[in-house]
Amino acid sequence: MLALLPWCAFADDARPYVNDLKAPQNRKDLEAIQNAVASALPKARAATVCIEIKEGSGSGVIVSADGLVLTAAHVAQGVKKKVTVILEDGTRLKGETLGLVADKDAAMIQITEKGTYPFVEIDRAETTKLADWVFALGHSGGFDKDRGSVVRLGRLVRIAGSTFQSDCKLIGGDSGGPLFDLTGKLIGIHSRVGAQLESNMHVPMTEFIANWDGLQKAEFIGEGPYAQKPVKGTGFLGIATEPRPEGGLRVTKVGEKSPAAEAGIKEGDALLKMNGVALEKREQMQDLLKEMSAGDELTLETEHAGKPKTLTLNLGAR
């Protein structure tokens, strides 16, 4: 009965006694750490997701039943961008990036498909201390259904301003993934994966909480280095057009390897609408593009060989 007391002492989310030891002293201490992680892991793993974007993939974690996801700004890469969120069981869901904090590497994503999703609790009480035991999750190297998310155990080795540093071993693909305390509360998001596997930086929950409203409103907060603010007029489509007597614009040229070419637009096709705006003059299309940035999503209603077709693409960079 006495041997169970240390575990029972923090089974109710109280501070684990092993956090206050310089190092585990015996088997009982090691088993207390093991039991804590084993208890917290199923819920934590169910909420840890892979985030696929055009350029690659990262990780994230769901923090609300309606599918709010926290990740790193350098994973999201921008606001109001379409992403794919992959659950632990392989379910693929549509999502959209919300706001980000460019100088803190914090970002938020919303799963846009209606549903009730597994989620974890955020540590809002700032209970984490230097040398606490923690565990990290992430989809190392990308999503692998047979393997699942990977768990790494470690300790907080440094707390400096808006950064946690742990000795959990992380690699590419883990960025944006969650860092948990032994009770299973979310305390940070993986940011910079170090050249040495045991030297990794995390964004504490305090940075997310401080910017929560702006993140939910899809605001671009701060200046670099983890995300670059979009510049209007830098979007590139890669076509030349001329007006058609029957309405719309006829495509007279498509640039090789341009976003238009990759989307399947051909010479002779008709462009009828751009982002819902009916096109009658080339100047209309040019004016719309001037308000867009490289990477922005563009919807075109076209006509190919007399058949209507709707295309969605991302603008390139000029």
C-alpha positions as CSV (number, residue, x, y, z in Angstrom):
1,M,0.0,0.0,0.0
2,L,2.8,2.4,0.9
3,A,4.5,1.7,-2.4
4,L,1.5,3.1,-4.2
5,L,1.4,6.4,-2.3
6,P,3.8,8.4,-4.6
7,W,1.8,7.5,-7.7
8,C,-1.6,8.2,-6.0
9,A,-0.2,11.5,-4.8
10,F,-0.2,12.9,-8.3
11,A,-2.8,10.8,-10.0
12,D,-5.2,13.7,-9.4
13,D,-3.1,16.2,-11.3
14,A,-1.1,17.3,-8.3
15,R,2.6,18.0,-8.8
16,P,4.5,14.7,-9.3
17,Y,7.0,14.2,-6.6
18,V,9.6,12.9,-9.1
19,N,9.9,16.4,-10.5
20,D,11.6,17.5,-7.3
21,L,14.2,14.8,-7.3
22,K,17.6,15.6,-8.8
23,A,17.4,12.1,-10.4
24,P,15.3,9.0,-9.9
25,Q,16.7,7.2,-6.8
26,N,15.2,3.7,-7.2
27,R,12.9,1.5,-9.1
28,K,9.9,3.1,-7.4
29,D,10.7,6.5,-8.9
30,L,11.2,5.1,-12.4
31,E,7.9,3.3,-12.2
32,A,6.2,6.5,-11.0
33,I,7.4,8.2,-14.2
34,Q,6.5,5.2,-16.3
35,N,3.0,5.0,-14.9
36,A,2.4,8.7,-15.3
37,V,3.3,8.7,-19.0
38,A,1.4,5.4,-19.6
39,S,-1.7,7.0,-18.0
40,A,-1.5,10.3,-20.0
41,L,-0.4,8.9,-23.3
42,P,-3.6,7.5,-24.8
43,K,-5.5,10.8,-24.6
44,A,-2.4,12.8,-25.7
45,R,-1.7,10.6,-28.6
46,A,-5.4,10.7,-29.8
47,A,-5.2,14.5,-30.0
48,T,-1.8,14.7,-31.7
49,V,-2.1,15.3,-35.4
50,C,0.0,15.4,-38.6
51,I,-0.4,18.6,-40.6
52,E,0.2,18.3,-44.3
53,I,0.9,21.4,-46.4
54,K,2.0,21.8,-50.0
55,E,5.7,22.0,-49.0
56,G,5.7,19.1,-46.5
57,S,4.3,18.1,-43.1
58,G,4.6,18.9,-39.5
59,S,2.7,18.1,-36.3
60,G,0.1,19.8,-34.1
61,V,-2.3,19.0,-31.2
62,I,-6.1,19.5,-30.9
63,V,-7.2,21.6,-27.9
64,S,-11.0,21.7,-28.3
65,A,-13.8,19.4,-29.1
66,D,-14.6,21.4,-32.3
67,G,-11.1,20.9,-33.7
68,L,-9.0,23.8,-32.8
69,V,-5.3,22.9,-33.3
70,L,-2.2,24.5,-32.0
71,T,1.1,24.2,-34.0
72,A,4.2,26.2,-34.9
73,A,4.1,29.3,-37.1
74,H,6.7,27.9,-39.4
75,V,4.5,24.8,-39.9
76,A,1.4,26.9,-40.7
77,Q,3.4,29.3,-42.9
78,G,0.6,31.8,-43.2
79,V,-3.0,32.7,-42.4
80,K,-6.1,31.4,-44.1
81,K,-4.3,28.7,-45.9
82,K,-5.8,25.2,-46.6
83,V,-4.2,22.3,-44.9
84,T,-4.9,18.6,-44.3
85,V,-5.1,17.4,-40.7
86,I,-4.5,13.7,-40.1
87,L,-5.7,12.0,-37.0
88,E,-3.9,9.1,-35.2
89,D,-6.2,6.6,-37.0
90,G,-5.4,8.0,-40.4
91,T,-8.6,10.0,-40.9
92,R,-7.8,12.9,-43.2
93,L,-9.7,16.2,-42.5
94,K,-9.8,19.6,-44.1
95,G,-8.4,22.5,-42.2
96,E,-7.5,26.1,-42.5
97,T,-4.7,28.1,-40.8
98,L,-6.0,30.8,-38.5
99,G,-3.6,33.4,-36.9
100,L,0.1,33.1,-36.1
101,V,2.8,34.9,-34.1
102,A,5.7,35.3,-36.4
103,D,8.3,36.2,-33.8
104,K,7.3,33.5,-31.3
105,D,6.6,30.6,-33.7
106,A,3.0,30.1,-32.5
107,A,0.1,29.3,-34.8
108,M,-3.5,28.1,-34.7
109,I,-5.4,25.9,-37.2
110,Q,-9.1,25.1,-37.4
111,I,-10.4,21.7,-38.6
112,T,-13.2,22.9,-41.0
113,E,-15.1,19.6,-41.1
114,K,-17.8,19.4,-38.5
115,G,-17.3,16.8,-35.8
116,T,-16.3,16.1,-32.2
117,Y,-12.6,15.5,-31.8
118,P,-10.3,14.2,-29.1
119,F,-8.5,17.0,-27.4
120,V,-6.1,17.8,-24.5
121,E,-6.1,20.3,-21.7
122,I,-3.8,23.3,-21.7
123,D,-1.8,24.1,-18.6
124,R,-3.1,27.6,-18.0
125,A,-1.8,27.8,-14.4
126,E,1.9,27.9,-15.5
127,T,2.8,25.1,-13.2
128,T,5.9,24.0,-15.1
129,K,9.3,24.4,-13.5
130,L,12.9,23.9,-14.5
131,A,14.0,20.2,-14.5
132,D,10.4,18.9,-14.6
133,W,9.9,15.6,-16.4
134,V,8.1,16.0,-19.7
135,F,7.2,14.0,-22.8
136,A,7.0,15.0,-26.4
137,L,4.8,13.7,-29.2
138,G,5.0,14.2,-32.9
139,H,4.8,12.6,-36.4
140,S,8.5,12.3,-36.9
141,G,9.4,12.2,-40.6
142,G,5.7,12.5,-41.5
143,F,2.6,10.4,-40.9
144,D,2.9,6.6,-40.5
145,K,-0.3,4.9,-39.5
146,D,1.4,1.6,-38.5
147,R,3.9,3.5,-36.2
148,G,1.7,6.3,-35.0
149,S,3.0,9.4,-33.3
150,V,6.3,9.0,-31.5
151,V,6.8,9.6,-27.8
152,R,10.1,10.9,-26.3
153,L,10.7,11.3,-22.5
154,G,13.0,14.1,-21.1
155,R,13.3,17.0,-18.8
156,L,13.1,20.8,-19.1
157,V,16.7,21.9,-19.1
158,R,16.2,25.6,-19.6
159,I,13.4,28.2,-19.3
160,A,14.3,31.5,-20.8
161,G,11.7,34.2,-21.5
162,S,9.3,32.8,-24.1
163,T,11.2,29.6,-24.7
164,F,11.3,26.1,-23.0
165,Q,14.3,23.9,-23.8
166,S,14.1,20.2,-23.3
167,D,16.3,17.2,-23.9
168,C,13.5,15.2,-25.6
169,K,14.9,13.8,-28.9
170,L,13.1,15.4,-31.9
171,I,13.6,15.3,-35.6
172,G,12.0,16.8,-38.7
173,G,8.3,16.4,-38.8
174,D,8.0,16.9,-35.1
175,S,7.8,20.7,-35.4
176,G,4.5,22.0,-34.1
177,G,3.9,18.9,-32.0
178,P,3.0,18.9,-28.3
179,L,5.1,18.9,-25.2
180,F,3.3,17.5,-22.1
181,D,3.9,17.5,-18.4
182,L,3.5,14.1,-16.5
183,T,-0.1,14.8,-15.8
184,G,-0.9,15.0,-19.5
185,K,-1.4,18.8,-19.7
186,L,-0.1,20.6,-22.7
187,I,2.7,22.9,-21.7
188,G,4.4,23.8,-25.1
189,I,4.7,23.4,-28.8
190,H,7.9,22.2,-30.6
191,S,9.6,25.0,-32.4
192,R,13.3,24.7,-33.2
193,V,14.7,21.2,-33.6
194,G,18.3,21.5,-32.7
195,A,21.3,20.1,-34.6
196,Q,21.8,17.9,-31.6
197,L,18.9,15.6,-31.0
198,E,18.7,16.4,-27.3
199,S,18.6,20.2,-27.7
200,N,15.2,21.4,-28.7
201,M,13.1,24.5,-28.1
202,H,9.4,24.8,-27.4
203,V,6.9,27.7,-27.3
204,P,5.2,27.8,-23.9
205,M,1.5,27.9,-23.6
206,T,1.8,31.5,-22.1
207,E,2.6,32.8,-25.7
208,F,-0.5,31.1,-27.1
209,I,-2.8,32.3,-24.3
210,A,-1.4,35.9,-24.5
211,N,-2.3,36.0,-28.3
212,W,-5.4,33.8,-28.2
213,D,-7.9,36.3,-29.5
214,G,-5.7,37.4,-32.4
215,L,-4.9,33.8,-33.3
216,Q,-8.6,32.9,-33.5
217,K,-9.3,36.0,-35.6
218,A,-6.6,34.8,-38.1
219,E,-4.3,37.8,-37.5
220,F,-0.7,37.9,-38.6
221,I,1.0,39.0,-35.4
222,G,4.6,40.2,-35.2
223,E,7.4,40.2,-37.7
224,G,9.5,37.1,-38.6
225,P,11.6,35.1,-38.4
226,Y,9.2,32.1,-38.4
227,A,6.8,33.4,-41.0
228,Q,6.9,36.1,-43.6
229,K,4.0,38.6,-43.9
230,P,2.3,38.3,-47.3
231,V,2.9,41.2,-49.7
232,K,0.0,42.2,-52.0
233,G,0.7,42.1,-55.7
234,T,3.3,39.3,-55.4
235,G,1.0,36.5,-56.6
236,F,1.8,35.0,-60.0
237,L,-0.7,33.1,-62.1
238,G,1.1,32.7,-65.4
239,I,-1.4,33.4,-68.2
240,A,-2.2,35.9,-70.9
241,T,-5.8,36.6,-71.9
242,E,-8.1,38.6,-74.2
243,P,-11.8,39.4,-74.0
244,R,-14.4,37.1,-75.6
245,P,-17.4,38.5,-77.4
246,E,-19.7,36.1,-75.5
247,G,-18.2,37.1,-72.1
248,G,-15.3,36.1,-70.0
249,L,-11.7,36.0,-71.0
250,R,-10.0,33.7,-73.5
251,V,-6.6,32.3,-72.5
252,T,-4.1,33.1,-75.2
253,K,-0.9,31.8,-73.5
254,V,0.0,29.7,-70.5
255,G,3.4,30.0,-68.9
256,E,5.4,26.8,-68.7
257,K,5.4,25.3,-65.2
258,S,3.3,28.2,-64.0
259,P,0.5,27.7,-61.4
260,A,-2.0,28.0,-64.2
261,A,-0.3,25.2,-66.2
262,E,0.0,23.0,-63.1
263,A,-3.8,23.5,-62.5
264,G,-4.5,22.3,-66.0
265,I,-5.5,25.5,-67.7
266,K,-4.9,25.3,-71.5
267,E,-4.7,27.9,-74.3
268,G,-8.2,28.5,-75.7
269,D,-9.9,27.9,-72.3
270,A,-12.3,30.6,-71.1
271,L,-12.0,32.3,-67.7
272,L,-15.5,33.2,-66.5
273,K,-15.0,34.1,-62.8
274,M,-12.1,34.7,-60.4
275,N,-12.9,34.3,-56.7
276,G,-16.6,34.7,-57.6
277,V,-16.1,37.9,-59.6
278,A,-17.3,37.7,-63.2
279,L,-14.5,38.6,-65.7
280,E,-15.2,40.8,-68.7
281,K,-11.9,42.7,-69.0
282,R,-8.2,41.8,-68.5
283,E,-7.9,44.8,-66.2
284,Q,-10.4,43.1,-63.8
285,M,-8.2,40.1,-63.5
286,Q,-5.1,42.2,-63.0
287,D,-6.8,44.3,-60.3
288,L,-7.8,41.2,-58.4
289,L,-4.3,39.8,-58.6
290,K,-2.9,43.0,-57.3
291,E,-4.7,42.4,-54.0
292,M,-3.3,38.9,-53.7
293,S,0.0,37.5,-52.5
294,A,2.2,34.6,-53.4
295,G,0.8,31.4,-51.9
296,D,-2.8,32.8,-51.7
297,E,-5.5,30.4,-52.8
298,L,-7.4,31.3,-56.0
299,T,-10.6,29.9,-57.4
300,L,-11.3,30.1,-61.1
301,E,-14.5,29.2,-62.9
302,T,-13.4,28.1,-66.4
303,E,-14.7,26.6,-69.6
304,H,-12.7,23.9,-71.4
305,A,-14.0,22.5,-74.7
306,G,-17.4,24.0,-73.9
307,K,-17.6,22.3,-70.5
308,P,-17.6,24.3,-67.2
309,K,-14.9,23.5,-64.7
310,T,-13.9,25.0,-61.4
311,L,-10.3,25.1,-60.4
312,T,-8.6,25.9,-57.1
313,L,-4.9,26.7,-57.1
314,N,-2.2,28.6,-55.1
315,L,-0.5,31.6,-56.7
316,G,3.2,31.4,-57.3
317,A,5.7,34.1,-56.5
318,R,6.7,36.8,-59.0
